[in-house]
C-alpha cells in the first residue's frame, strides 16, 4: 500500500498544487460505499463512518473536530498509539477551514467531509511538514495518518 501512496504523492507533486479548497463534492460522489479510498489533492480519504451527506463546511467556516494523528509506521502495529490526539485530551479542536491554522492535508480532508463523518486521511509529507518533517514527532519525508471526525461547523 505504501507504494500506492508514494505513486499518488509523486503524481500530485508533478501537477500544479490546488489554488485553495474545492467546492463541496456533489451528492452523487457522496453515495460511494464506506471504506472506499479516493485521492483528494494528494490526500487519501477512507471513510470509517458516513456523515449526513448534506452539511459540508466551506472555506472560512469554523470547524469543530476530534482527531488523532499517527506516523504511518505506527499504524502497522497491533495497537497503534497516536502522537497527538484531541480525544486523549478529551477536548474538541476548532479551526477556520482554509485559514492556515492546520496543515494543508487536514484542511483538504475536512473540506471533503460531511457532519458526523469519520475518515482516515493519509497525508503525504508535501501536505503537512514537508521534506524536513517536525522531529522528533514527525520524521523527514514521512506520511501521517489522521483519524478525523467532523463534529460540526459554523459559517462565518
Buried (B, 14 or more C-beta within 10 A) or exposed (E): EEEEBEEBBEEBEEEEEEEEBEEBBEEEEBEEEEEEEEBBBBBBBBBBEBBEBEBBBBBEBBBBBBBBBBBBEBBEEEEBEBEBBBBEEEEBBBBBBBBEEBBBBBBBBBBBBBBBBBBBBBBBBBBBBEEEBBEEEBBEBBBBBBBBBBBBBEEE
